[in-house]
Every structure is written in C-alpha cells, then in structure tokens.
Amino acid sequence: MNTPGLRAIATLGLAGLATGCASTPPPVFATRAASVSQARLQADVGTLTRIGSAIDVLREGATRRLGPGNLHSQADKLAYIRGQLEPLGYVIEVETFELPARFRVMPGVRGMNLFATKRGTTQPDRVLELGAHYDTMATPGADDNSSGVAGVLEVARVLAPVPSAKTIRYCFFDFEELGMLGSADHAGRIKAAKENFEGILVFEMIGYAVDGANTQKTPVSVPLLMSPPTTGNFIAVLGNMKSGSLGAAFERAADQGSPPLRYFSLNRLAGFIKDAARSDQSPYWNAGLPGVMITDTANFRNPNYHHLSDTIETLNFDFLTQVVRAAALCLQELAGAEREAK
C-alpha cells in the first residue's frame, strides 16, 4: 500500500501499483475542502437511517416487489434533502419516472430523482455532477447509501457560496437497488437533450473502512498486473475508458489531502469488470457519458451489506470525511471554481 496515494495504473488493460504524484492545489481550494464537517456528516447519516428504508423490498422468488414502506420514507428523505439544500440557494428540481410493470404493485408508486443545481458563471452550458442513490434495501442503510447521500449534501454545502465557471448539479437518485432505474432515466434525459455533459462522480457506499489483514476481498485479481490490497482501508476509483480524466482528477485530489486519502484505482479498467457496473455510473457508461464510481467496495469489504446490521455505529467517519474532502477538492478543480478567497 502506497503513500500518499494507492494507485493502479489502469490504462489499455494494464494495472499495477505505483505512488501517486500531485501538484499543490490553490490554498483556497484546500481551505474549502478542509471545511467539510465530520459532525454534519454524522448528523446526516443519523437522520437518514432514522427515516429508514426508502424501498421496502420484498423478495418473492427471483422477483423484487415494492412493499408499503415506500411512499412515506421516499417523501421523508426527499423532504430532508430539499430542506438541507434549498436555503443555500440551489435550484431544486424533481424528476419523476415510471417503474417497470413488474415493480408497480402499489398505486401511486413512482420513481423520484432530486437535483440541486448551481449555474456556472462563464461556461454554464458545461455540466458536472456529483451523485448518490438515496433508496435502500429494507435495512437502516447507513453505508448503503446514507454515507453517499451525506457526502453529496456536504460537498454541496461547502461549495454553495463558491462561484464556478461550469454548472454543478448534485443528484439524488431513486431506485438504484432495483437496477439503477433513477440514474438510467436521468442519463437518458441528458443524452436526449444533447447536454454538454462532462461527467459524474458517484458516491456508492463510502463510509466503511477497517485495518487488519484479509479485510478486503476482490472480484478479480491478476498477479503482476492487478493485485488489489487485502486490507480494507482505502477508497476505490472505478471508471471506464471514456472516464479516465475524471477519475484522474479525483485521484489527484486524494493525493492532495492532508493526510492523503488511500485509494485503489481501476480508472479506465472498470468498464471491463462486471461487478463495477452495479451502481449509478453504469447507465452513464451505457449512454456513452463519463462516470466514475467512488466506493468502499460494498460486499467485498462490508459484512453489513444489505443486512439490518448496516447501522451508523459501523461507519468510520474519519475515513468518510477524507473521501468527501477529496471530492470537494476535485469538483473545485473540474468546475473552474473561484481561485481567490473573497
């Protein structure tokens, strides 16, 4: 495991470990990223887990069906997210979409994505996104995915007063657990609108990290070419070939942290790995749009994945805070944020 960064050189099918190298960001960028609050992250995760499951999924054979827990907790989570962001001046929009017929077992159940947008100052037609899914299985969902939602909320808070050249859209997707339905609907709209879209960073479970030997499993390992760590104390960066510059920007930000954030990169290579297509960046890939998943690797590390034991007490908030600070630093660079303190 390398310091300051943990990196797989992931180009043209080759991967290996190397030490990250990063230039120094503008001091004001680092100051803003440092203002990410661990206390606010804990408060967000606490509230979201108390609301509970946004989709009470009942298993009937191989079919997942929506139970009666959906409507009230979906509304409560959206109300909480809106309540955090609307006072900061964001333009809030909700996009609704119909579910496939096999899931439509209660009248009135529709998917609802929420977006908070800050328009760019000089290049508003160029759009970047940071997103997470707010639905959960029938669990408290602390890591999956209250950790991701809390991370998006906190970056939005920190960067709310900061002018940026490009437009930033913060995304909260519904029904990821039923097959990335919300992000698929949204990616389709981006494609149809022919938006000048530059990419999305997706937070998919970012709060579980542990030290100790053999605490990390892997879906694939190729000796001498790609050998992921066996200690679960890093964040993984997963992008396809089209998303290389986006993943590299996050990795630079991870290297620039204080302390640097440990990461393992499958930047560019992840498009060839089946398990990498299990979150909301995957519909973007399918639409030919750049997207990178930032993840603690879910069931390959976290034993509480999709279990009632996925509670706030199991999360590592020092680690979660580091990940969110890296994303705040990354978005400032990508969006052309104001480089001088006002």
C-alpha positions in Angstrom: 0.0 0.0 0.0 1.5 3.3 -1.1 1.6 6.7 0.5 0.5 9.3 -0.3 -1.8 7.5 -2.8 -2.7 4.0 -3.6 -2.9 3.6 -7.4 -3.3 1.0 -10.1 -2.0 2.2 -13.4 -5.2 1.4 -15.3 -4.6 2.1 -19.0 -5.1 -0.2 -22.0 -5.7 -3.2 -19.9 -2.7 -3.0 -17.7 -2.8 -2.3 -14.0 -0.2 -2.1 -11.2 0.6 -0.3 -8.0 2.5 3.0 -8.1 2.9 6.0 -5.9 0.6 8.9 -6.8 2.1 12.3 -7.6 0.1 15.5 -7.3 0.7 19.2 -7.7 -0.2 21.6 -5.0 -3.8 22.9 -5.2 -4.5 26.6 -4.7 -4.6 27.2 -0.9 -8.2 28.4 -1.0 -9.3 25.1 -2.6 -7.7 23.2 0.2 -9.2 25.5 2.8 -12.7 25.0 1.4 -12.2 21.2 1.3 -11.0 21.3 4.9 -14.3 22.9 5.9 -16.1 19.6 5.3 -17.6 18.8 8.7 -17.5 15.3 10.2 -20.2 16.4 12.6 -22.6 17.3 9.8 -21.8 14.0 8.0 -22.7 12.1 11.2 -25.9 14.2 11.6 -27.0 13.5 8.0 -26.3 9.7 8.2 -28.1 9.6 11.6 -31.2 11.3 10.2 -31.3 9.3 7.0 -31.0 6.0 8.9 -33.8 7.0 11.3 -36.1 7.6 8.3 -35.2 4.1 7.2 -35.8 2.2 4.1 -36.9 4.2 1.0 -37.9 1.0 -0.7 -39.2 -1.8 1.4 -38.2 -4.6 -0.9 -39.9 -7.9 -0.5 -38.3 -10.9 -2.2 -40.7 -13.3 -4.0 -38.7 -15.9 -5.7 -36.4 -14.1 -8.1 -38.7 -11.0 -8.3 -38.3 -7.9 -6.1 -41.6 -6.1 -5.3 -42.2 -2.9 -3.5 -43.8 -3.1 -0.1 -45.8 -0.5 1.8 -42.7 1.2 3.3 -42.0 3.1 0.0 -44.2 6.1 -0.1 -43.7 7.8 3.2 -40.0 7.2 3.5 -39.3 8.3 -0.1 -41.1 11.5 0.7 -39.4 12.0 4.0 -35.9 11.5 2.6 -36.7 13.9 -0.3 -38.0 16.5 2.2 -34.8 16.2 4.2 -32.5 16.6 1.2 -34.5 19.5 -0.1 -34.5 21.1 3.3 -30.8 21.0 3.5 -30.1 22.5 0.1 -32.9 24.9 -0.8 -31.8 27.5 1.8 -28.3 27.5 0.2 -29.7 29.0 -3.0 -29.7 25.9 -5.2 -32.3 25.4 -7.9 -34.2 22.3 -6.8 -35.9 20.0 -9.4 -37.6 16.7 -9.0 -37.8 14.4 -12.0 -40.4 11.6 -11.7 -40.4 8.4 -13.7 -42.5 5.3 -14.1 -41.3 1.9 -12.8 -41.3 -1.2 -15.0 -44.6 -3.0 -14.7 -43.1 -5.8 -12.6 -42.5 -3.4 -9.7 -45.7 -1.5 -9.9 -47.6 -3.2 -7.1 -48.9 -0.2 -5.2 -51.0 2.7 -6.7 -49.0 5.9 -6.9 -45.5 4.5 -6.6 -43.2 6.4 -9.0 -39.5 7.0 -9.0 -38.4 10.5 -7.9 -34.9 11.9 -8.5 -34.0 15.2 -6.9 -31.4 17.6 -8.3 -29.8 20.7 -6.8 -28.1 22.9 -9.4 -25.8 25.9 -9.3 -25.4 27.5 -12.7 -21.9 28.3 -13.9 -20.8 31.9 -14.3 -18.9 31.8 -17.6 -19.4 28.3 -19.0 -22.9 27.4 -17.8 -23.6 25.0 -20.7 -20.8 22.7 -19.4 -22.2 20.4 -16.7 -20.6 18.3 -14.0 -22.5 16.1 -11.5 -21.9 14.6 -8.1 -24.5 12.0 -7.1 -25.7 9.2 -4.9 -28.8 7.0 -4.6 -31.0 7.6 -1.6 -33.1 4.4 -1.7 -32.1 1.4 0.4 -33.0 -2.2 0.8 -35.1 -2.9 3.9 -32.2 -2.0 6.2 -31.1 1.1 8.1 -28.8 1.7 5.1 -26.0 3.6 6.9 -23.3 2.7 4.4 -25.6 1.8 1.6 -26.2 4.5 0.9 -26.7 7.2 3.6 -23.0 7.6 3.6 -23.1 8.6 -0.1 -26.1 10.9 0.3 -24.5 12.6 3.3 -21.3 13.1 1.2 -23.1 14.8 -1.6 -25.0 17.0 0.8 -21.8 18.1 2.5 -19.9 18.9 -0.7 -23.0 20.9 -1.8 -22.9 22.9 1.5 -19.2 23.6 1.3 -19.3 24.7 -2.3 -22.6 26.6 -2.3 -21.1 30.1 -1.9 -18.3 29.4 -4.3 -18.7 30.7 -7.9 -17.6 28.3 -10.6 -17.2 28.6 -14.3 -19.2 25.5 -15.1 -22.6 24.3 -13.8 -22.6 21.8 -11.0 -25.6 19.5 -10.4 -26.0 17.5 -7.2 -28.0 14.3 -7.9 -30.0 12.1 -5.6 -31.2 9.0 -7.4 -34.1 6.8 -6.6 -34.4 3.0 -7.1 -30.8 2.2 -7.6 -31.5 -1.0 -5.7 -34.0 -2.1 -8.4 -31.5 -1.8 -11.2 -30.2 1.8 -11.4 -33.7 2.9 -12.5 -33.3 6.6 -11.4 -29.9 7.2 -12.9 -30.9 5.4 -16.1 -33.8 7.7 -16.5 -31.7 10.8 -15.9 -28.8 9.7 -18.1 -31.3 9.2 -20.9 -32.6 12.7 -20.5 -29.0 14.1 -20.6 -28.4 12.2 -23.8 -31.7 13.3 -25.4 -31.1 16.9 -24.5 -27.6 16.7 -26.1 -26.2 18.4 -23.0 -22.6 19.4 -22.9 -22.0 16.9 -20.1 -18.5 16.4 -18.6 -19.1 13.6 -16.2 -20.5 12.4 -12.9 -18.8 11.2 -9.7 -21.0 8.7 -7.9 -20.7 8.0 -4.2 -21.6 4.4 -3.7 -21.0 3.3 -0.1 -18.1 5.5 1.1 -18.1 5.1 4.9 -16.8 1.6 5.8 -13.1 1.2 6.3 -11.1 -1.2 8.6 -7.5 -2.0 9.3 -6.3 -5.6 9.5 -5.1 -8.4 7.3 -7.6 -10.0 4.9 -10.3 -7.4 5.5 -10.7 -6.8 1.7 -11.9 -9.2 -0.9 -11.8 -8.6 -4.6 -13.9 -9.6 -7.6 -10.8 -10.0 -9.8 -7.1 -10.3 -9.3 -4.4 -10.8 -12.0 -1.0 -11.4 -10.5 1.7 -8.9 -11.6 -0.9 -6.9 -13.5 -3.7 -6.1 -11.0 -3.5 -7.1 -7.3 -5.9 -5.1 -5.1 -4.9 -4.7 -1.5 -6.2 -7.1 1.1 -6.7 -4.5 3.8 -9.9 -2.6 3.6 -8.8 0.9 4.4 -8.9 2.6 1.0 -11.4 4.0 -1.4 -11.8 2.5 -4.9 -12.0 4.7 -8.0 -13.8 2.9 -10.8 -14.1 4.4 -14.3 -14.3 3.2 -17.9 -12.1 4.2 -20.8 -14.1 7.3 -21.5 -13.9 8.5 -17.9 -10.2 8.5 -17.5 -9.7 12.2 -17.0 -12.5 12.4 -14.4 -11.0 9.5 -12.4 -7.6 11.0 -12.6 -8.9 14.3 -11.2 -10.3 12.6 -8.2 -7.0 10.7 -7.6 -5.1 14.0 -7.7 -7.4 15.4 -5.1 -6.9 12.2 -3.0 -3.2 12.7 -3.2 -3.5 16.3 -2.1 -5.4 15.7 1.1 -4.0 16.2 4.5 -3.4 13.4 5.2 -3.6 11.9 1.7 -6.5 9.6 1.1 -5.6 6.0 0.4 -7.2 4.7 -2.9 -7.0 1.9 -5.3 -7.6 2.9 -8.9 -9.5 0.9 -11.5 -9.7 4.1 -13.5 -10.4 3.2 -17.2 -10.3 -0.6 -16.4 -13.6 -0.9 -14.5 -15.6 -0.9 -17.7 -14.3 -4.4 -18.3 -15.3 -5.7 -14.8 -18.9 -7.0 -14.3 -19.1 -6.1 -10.6 -18.1 -2.5 -11.4 -21.4 -2.0 -13.3 -23.6 -2.3 -10.1 -24.1 1.4 -9.4 -25.4 4.6 -10.8 -22.4 5.4 -13.1 -23.3 2.3 -15.1 -26.3 3.8 -17.0 -24.0 6.8 -17.9 -21.5 4.4 -19.4 -24.3 2.7 -21.3 -25.3 6.1 -22.7 -21.7 6.9 -23.7 -21.3 9.5 -20.9 -18.3 9.8 -18.5 -18.9 8.5 -15.0 -16.7 7.3 -12.1 -17.8 5.3 -9.0 -16.2 6.2 -5.7 -16.8 3.2 -3.4 -15.6 1.4 -0.3 -16.3 -1.8 -2.4 -19.6 -2.8 -0.7 -19.9 -6.5 -0.1 -16.2 -7.1 -0.9 -15.4 -5.4 2.4 -18.5 -4.5 4.4 -20.1 -7.6 6.1 -23.2 -5.5 6.8 -24.1 -5.0 3.1 -27.9 -5.4 2.7 -28.3 -6.5 6.3 -30.1 -5.0 9.3 -26.6 -4.5 10.8 -25.8 -1.7 8.3 -26.0 0.9 11.1 -24.3 4.2 11.8 -22.2 2.6 14.5 -20.3 0.5 11.9 -19.1 3.5 9.9 -15.6 5.1 10.0 -16.3 8.8 9.9 -12.7 9.8 9.8 -12.5 7.9 6.5 -15.8 9.2 5.2 -14.7 12.8 5.9 -11.5 12.2 3.9 -13.4 10.9 0.9 -15.8 13.9 0.9 -12.9 16.4 1.2 -11.2 14.8 -1.8 -14.4 15.2 -3.8 -14.8 18.8 -2.8 -11.3 19.5 -3.9 -11.8 17.6 -7.1 -15.0 19.5 -8.0 -13.4 22.8 -7.5 -10.7 21.9 -10.0 -13.1 20.4 -12.6 -15.7 23.2 -12.4 -13.3 26.1 -12.5 -14.1 27.3 -9.0 -13.1 30.8 -7.8 -9.4 30.6 -7.1 -9.2 33.6 -4.7 -10.8 33.9 -1.4 -13.4 36.7 -1.1 
